[in-house]
Amino acid sequence: MNFGIFKWMQSFKRFVCPVEILGSNNNVVCECKTSKRMDYHISVTGNNNVVKIAPSCQLYDLTIIISGDNNVLELDDEVKIQKGTIKVFGGATFHIGHNSTFQELDANVTKEDVVIGDDCLFSYGIVIRNYDGHKIIDSTTNEICNPPGKITLHDHVWVSQNVTILKDVEIGDNAIVGVGAVVTKSIPSNCIAAGVPAKVIKENRNWIRH
């Protein structure tokens, strides 16, 4: 199929049916006021899932995929996402707090919860992933060595361009994460962290949103 035709068909599908639900006892509330109806697409496959998107959210070129049972996605007031994909599955919760904004987001959330606080600022190329993608097995016990983990970002965190945030991480209030960082360990409040893996390079710092 011609790529231009395929892209047009995808856009038409988003316009005609921005929310698709397959399953039972799903609660999907999305009344956000974007400039075009086709700016987002929500697909829910499974049972007992909850999607709550506040009316004041702004979603542009965003795909939301909820699969499996007992998942929760919550976007509080004034959340803005310019571009990206959110996938929630395996009975996880993904919460984004009031007035948090993303230029571009690629989020994959499963099993454990990912919580982002209020007034956080994210640039382009942001990856949030709380699992490794493939299981690593202890060859002597057959136990899984790398289960999914929680991710928590507290209020007023600034995450710069092309940052990856991985499982078992907590980032404190007012923290700043530098360009290209890979966050594998927790970052305390009021500091700047950078590098691969990210490490604290400055303490007693805060930032102001323009």
Secondary structure, DSSP 8 states (H G I E B T S, - for coil): --HHHHHHHHHHHHHH-SEEEESSS-EEEE----SSGGGEEEEEESSS-EEEE-TT-EE-SEEEEEESSS-EEEE-TT-EE-SEEEEEESS-EEEE-TT-EESSEEEEEESS-EEE-TT-EE-SSEEEESS-SS--B-TTT--BS-----EEE-SS-EE-TT-EE-SSEEE-TT-EE-TT-EE-S-B-SSEEEETTTTEEEEES------
